[in-house]
């Protein structure tokens, strides 16, 4: 049997981690030595083959109409789904209608000169990740625990599961993102007593706030609230809109011409994303695009940190309002929260952390794990348990312990349950399959 890995299949990037022998998980780098793979697929008609990850990103800079971004958003959705209709307004590629695909389900996309079902493209990305893992680990990789948004429905979860199976991976478990973050921070399980944590997950294109409670080693996701269109790309678009307004004020009509040129808009978005990531010690950043509009225009604008934070403050305040709704749904107050876990790359923004500290207090904010990788780390911990990977560290009083407090690996075999509905293995403390919603039985 091959190795088991954890995969965080995100809208912007896909990350993979292997929980190796010992207590230090191994980040799976791509064959290009990157710690994550862009969740993108491209196909140029004259080449005739699919390009994945970094190669697709190269195509997107030159031919955005044939590069599929935000692919996970299409999984399990109809052509007439409001989320799909909204996505079509944001991307350069074509999403096919139900009449073209022969039915209302699913939404298909044009890549180059071919139509694809999103699950096919998702499978291609996951297969690329599997191959990268095999190249890095030097052994076959056959199983994976894969993250899913907590608010995703059955059809969306099923297509993620199906994409992984098409990629040659047995899915040992679909892990809800808030639970994966808890595992990734090494905060579960609790042998005795209880712990309640809030997961503040601000990723590339989605915000999710979830409350997870552990009581005597049994976990419950109390409540989850999301905004599926609020994330790092929102902040990129804020910068783009501000730059367009500046250009329009100096060169009337230039903004409209830019919006009609997908290649120039992609270059401006990339420059905006780069400016957004300015280090905390830098007071300003440049948005630089040389040769927009086929060499007719150079964009060279400076952004001050204070003005950038003023632009995005309403959006961050909106996430805090959603956090309040999450606590209200769970019947909790701020005092009931033991820790706030920061997940998603956008939580690196200094403004995000300042506002969270103001709301919860500095002692509750946990940011000691890379927010881009914490969900993948958690998925890897789940994958290690399902595979029976035993921690190699020496532990005292092992008879009284079930899991390593640092890496969450089992210290001895566990009676994992095989779901009679989807065939995946589940933690023995769970009672319901996260994919099908059906009851679990011992396997």
N, C-alpha and C positions, 0 to 999 in steps of 0.2 A: 504494500500500500504506500502511496506517495505521501508527501508532506502536506500539512494543513497550514493555511495562511489566513490572515484577516485582511479584508478589503473594505475600504471606505469609498463607495462609488458616488462621488459628488457631482453636482451640476457643472462645476468648473474644472475640478481636478479629481483624479482617482489615485488613492494612496494604498499601499500594501505593506504589511509588516508580518514577519515570521517570528513566532515565539520559540526560540531555540532552546536547547538544553542549557540550564543555568537560568539566571534571572535577568539577563539583559536582552530585550527584544531587538531584532535586527530589522532596520528599515530597508525595504526592497527598493533599490535604485534602478532606474531604467538603464538600458544598455548605453544610453547617452550620459549616464552618471547623474541623472536628475532624481530628486527624492520623491517625485510624483509625476503622473502622466496627465497631460491635458485631456479632459473628456471630450475630445473632438475627433471627427472623422472627415476626410476630404477625398475628392476624386476628380482629377482633371480628365476630361474626355479623351485626350490624345494619349494619356498614359494607360488608362483602362484598369488600374488597380487601386484599391483603397489605401489611403495614407492615414496613419493613426498618430495620435499624440503630438509630439514635437513636429513631425513632418506635416501634419494637418495644420498646425499653427503657422508654418511657413507658407502654406497655400492660402490660408485665411488673410494674410497680409497682402497678397497679390490678387486673389480671386475669391472674395468672401462669399459670393453667390454659390460656390461649390464646396463650401466648408460648413459642416453642421456643428453649431455650438449649442450649449444648453440641452443636449440630447436627452438626459434623464427626465426632463420635464415632459417629454412626449410619450414616455412609456405608459401604457395602459390608458391612453386618452383617446377620445373620439375627435374627429375632425371639427365637429361643432362645439367642442368643449370650450367654455370661456377662457380657460387657461391657454389653450392652443391658439385661439383667435387673438389673444393678447400677445402671445409669443410671436405670431406672424408679423405684428407691427414692429417688432424689435430686431428681427433677423433679416439677412439678405437672401437666404435660400427659400425655396418654395415648399410649402406644406400642401400636400395634395388633398383634394376634397373627396368625400365618400363616393361620389359618382365615378371618379377616376379609378379608385381602388376597388370598386365593386361592392361597396358596403360602407356603413357609417363607422366601422371600427376595424382597425385602428387608423390613426392619422399616419400617413406615409410621407416621406420626404424625397426630394430630388437631389441626388448627389452626382454631379457630372451629367451624364446622359441616361442615368438609370434611376428607377424608383426603388426605395428600400423601406421595409418595415423598421421602425426604431429598434425593435428587439434584435434584429440582425446586426445593426451597427453597435448596439450596446454589447452584444456578444463579441464583436470584433475587438472592442476596447478591452474587455475583460480577458480575452485570449492573449492580447498583447501583454497585459499585466502578468498573466500566468507564465508566458514565455520569459519575460524579464525576471520573474521570480526563479524559474528553473535555471536561467543563466547565472543568477547571483548565488543560488544555493547549491548548484551542481547536482541536484537530484530532481526527480519528477515531482510536480505539485499537482495533486489531484482533488484536494478538498479545500473549502474556504467557508468562513463565516463572513457574511456581507451585510453592511449597514443599509438601513432603509429609513426614510423620514418617518417619524412617529405618526404623522397625520396622513400617511399614504393609505389608500384603500386596498381592498383585496386584489383588484386587477393590476394595480401598479406594483404591488409586492410580487404577484405571480410573474409578471414580465421580467422583473429583476432576477427572480429565481430562475426563470427559463433562460435568460441571457447567460447566466453563469453556467447552467447545464450545457448550453450550446457551445460555451467556451471550453468545455472539457473539465468542469469543476463540479464535484458533488457539494451541494450546499448543506453544511452541517447545521447552520442556523442563520436566519435573517435577524439581525440585531437592530432594534430601534435605536436611533442615534443618541437620545439622552442616556440610555442604558450603556451604550458603547462608551460614551464619555466618562461615565462613572467608573467603568472598568479601566479605561485608559488612564485615569488619575489614580488608580490603585486604591479606591475608596470602598470597594466591595469585595466580598461580603462582610457583614458584621456578625461575629459569632453570637454575641448576646447583646440585647438592648436594641436600640433603633437609631437611625440616622436619616435625616431628610436633607436633600440637596436640590438646588436649582441649577439646571444646565442652561446657560445663556449661550446659544449657538448662532453666531452671526457669520455666515459663510459667504461664498461668492455671489449667490443669487437668492438666498433664502434665509429668513430668520425664524428660529424655533426656540421657544422657551418651554422647558419641561421640568416638572417636579417629580423626583424619584425618591421613594422611601424604602429603606431596608429595615425589616423587623425580624430579628432572630434568623438571619440568613435568607429570608424570603423577600423578594423585591416587588414593588408595586409602582407603576407609573401613574401617579395621582392625576395629573392633568397636563395637557400640552396645548399651547396656542402658537399659531404660526402666521407669518406674513410671507407668502410664497414669492413676493416680488421685491423684497427688501434685503439688500446685501451689498457686497463690495461693488457689484456692477451698478447699483444705484448711485453710489458715491462717484464712480467713474463718469456716469451720465451727467451728474450735477456739474462736474468740472467741464465736460464737453459743452453743456448748455451755456455755461458762463463764458467759455472761450468763444463760442459762436456769437454770443451777444456782443462781446468786445469787438470781434471782427466785423459784425454787421454795423456797429456804430461808426466804424472808420471807413468801411467799404460797403455801402448799401447794396444789397442783392447778393453779396458774397456768401452769406449764410445759407441761402436757398440753393445756390449752386453746389456748395459743399454737401448739403444733405442729399442731393441727387447723385452724388458720386460715392458709391459704397467703399471703394478702395481708400479714398481720402478719409472717410468717416472712420474706417477701421484703424488707420494710422493715428488719427486723433484720439481714438479711444485707448489705444495702446500707450500713447504718450500721457494721457490722463491717468491711466492706471499706474504708470511709473512715477508720476508726480505725487500721487496719493500715498505712496509708500515712503515718503521722505523720512529720514531718521528723526527721532525725537529731538536731537540737538540742533537740527537745521531749522532756521527761521523761515525759509522759503524754498520753493522748487520751481523748475522750469518745465513748461509744456512746449516741446520742440518737435515740429514736423517740417522736414525739408522736402520741398517738391510736391506739395499737395496740388490737386487739380492738374495733374500731368505736368508738373514743373512750373506752373504759373504762380503758385503762392507758397510762401514760407510762413509757418506759424511759429512765433517765438514769444511766448507769454510767461510772465512770472506770477506765481501764486504765493501769497503770504500765508503762513500757518493760521493766523488769526482769522483771515477771511475764509479759508477752507473750512475751519471748524464752525464758523457761523453758517456756512452753506449747509453743512450736514447735520447741524444741531437738531433741527426739527425731526429728522429721520431717527436719530439716536434716541431722542425723547419719545418717539413713537414706539421704539422697542421697549422702553421702560414702562410705557402704558400697557403694552401686551404682557409684560412680566406681572404687572398688577392684576391683570385679568386672570393670569395663570394661578396666582396665589389665591385669588377669590374663588375660582372654580374648585380648588383643592381645599377650601375652607381654612387657609393658613394665613399667618401674618409674617412680616419680616423676621420677627423674633423666633419663629418656628424653624427658620432655615439655618442649618448648621454650616453650610458652605455654598458658595456660588462658583461653579466651574465654568471657565471661559473656553469655549470651543469655536472653531472657525477662524480663518485668517484675519477677518476684519476686526476681531477683538484686539488686535495689536494696536489699533488706533488709540493714541493717548486719550482722546476725548471720551471714548467708550469706557475706559477704565476709571477715569476721573468721575464720571457720572455714576458708575456702579459703586464706587467707593463712597460717594456722597449718600447713596441710598441704603447700602447694606453695611458699611463700615469696612475698613481696610482688612481687618483680621479674617473676614469671611471670604474674601476674594482669593480664589486659587488659580494661579497662572504659571505654575512651575512646570507644566507639561506643554510642549509645542502645540498651540491650538490647531495648527494645520494637520497634526498627526494623531491627536488624542483619540479620535474615533477609530482610526485604523489600529492604534495600539489596543483599544478595548476589544475590537473584533478579533485581533490576534490572540488576546487572552482567552476569549470564548473558544476560538478554534483550537487552542492548545488543550483546553479542558476536554473538549470533545474527542481529541486524539489521544487523551491519556498521557500527555507529555508531563513527566514528573519533574518537579523542581530539584535541581542538583545541590542546592544549598543545604547546609546542616541546620536543623531546627531543634530547639529544645522542646521537650514535652510534646513530641510529635503525636503521641497518642491522643492528645487533647486538641489537635489542630487538623483541619481538613484542607485548608488552602494556605499557600505562602502569602504572607502579608504584603510582600513587595511586588510579586509578579502575578499573583492570583492563580498559579498553577496548582493542581491537586497534589497533595502529598501522598495519596494512595488512590486506588481505582474508585470511580464513582459510578453508581447505577444510572447511566444516562438513558433517557427515554427516547424511543423511536416513535415518531408521530405516525399514526395509522393513516393520516390524510395526505401528507406531503412526503413522508419517508425520511425527513430530516431528524437529526438527533437534537434533543433539547435538555437543558439543565434540569436535574431531578426536582428542583424546587418549583418549576413552572407547572401550571395546570392547563394552560390553553396554548394552542399553536398560534404563533404570531402571523403565519401566512394564511391559514384557512379559518382560524377562529374556532376550530374543533377541539374537543377535549383530548388530553394526552393520556396515554397509558404506558405502563412499564414496558421497556423493550429489552 
